[in-house]
Amino acid sequence: MTFSQERIIPTDLRNEMSRSYLEYAMSVIVGRALPDARDGLKPVHRRILYAMHELGLMADRPFRKCARVVGEVLGKYHPHGDTAVYDALVRMAQDFSMRAPLINGHGNFGSIDNDPPAAMRYTECRLHALTSDSLLQDIESETVDFADNFDGSQQEPTVLPSR
């Protein structure tokens, strides 16, 4: 028997597909869909806030185009599509979606009547003062662990140092 024949494992296709799909679904749920209990954020939200912090978009600074923030997040931390990132950013700026908005939005960010937000090229944002004070204040103080991003070119926090 050759080496390649020794590595072939006979398996039932139905069982393998079921097992593989379940493993993938669980990894997506745990890795992306559930917020982390330590800071209450999903990875996409954490990446948006961290990217805005890195861009210097503090509450006392001028607004910047949301498209700039989305591009930063996509390029450095979250290569999953601009719509997912922009939708998450918009939700964090809506006072009717969150008890305390994390992002200060300027422009049309949708309405409680389910009107859609304007395109990202027309809207602007910056961090809310609450976000800077409660989630990002100690980020440079080595209070949380950092991990490599998707391609190993950047470091991103595994969790934000919430107060």
PyMOL commands that set and color helices and strands:
alter all, ss='L'
color gray80, all
select helices_A, chain A and resi 3-6+13-33+43-54+66-76+82-93+129-134
alter helices_A, ss='H'
color red, helices_A
select strands_A, chain A and resi 64-65+103-106+124-127+146-148+155-157
alter strands_A, ss='S'
color yellow, strands_A
deselect
rebuild
show_as cartoon
